[in-house]
Amino acid sequence: MLTNAFNWESCAFPREADNAGVDQASVEMRVMVGENGRALDTEVLRDPGFGFAEAARVCAMKASYSPGRDEHGAPTRAMTKRFRVRFERWPPEAERASPTRHRN
């Protein structure tokens, strides 16, 4: 579980997706969290391609998490539940590239 209000919107949009005209995607992943609440590793469970998995991994490694707890309540290394990182380019590439149309 995240311990702070990490701004996932600050994740860099992949250049590969920009080049391909892909405006949105979701990455499903889990994070291995150390006793100190820092990310140790990531596991991508669903990768839509176009560089999104790597961008999500980089962001997930920067976030802070609550460590797992053992039977005595002591912090321990643990894997998060699966979660999604959503990327969305706004406005979509097609709207940015086309002229604005007005009705008369």
C-alpha angles and dihedrals in degrees: 000000000000114000099201137036093269110193103232088178087072090068111118114253108237115255089216089061091048091051091050094046093243109154103181143021142150129226120203114208149148130218130217106224124201128221089267094056095253123130113255101178143344135228117205110211099177122023118186091191126228092101096295096122093055092046090051091047092053091051094045091053090057096052126093121235140187109255121236118260128227125219090280094050095253118141113262139174113273144161120247122233114264115278139174130242109202123204122194128171111212124229094025117246093252091058093046092050098047125073118252112264121214128195120226 
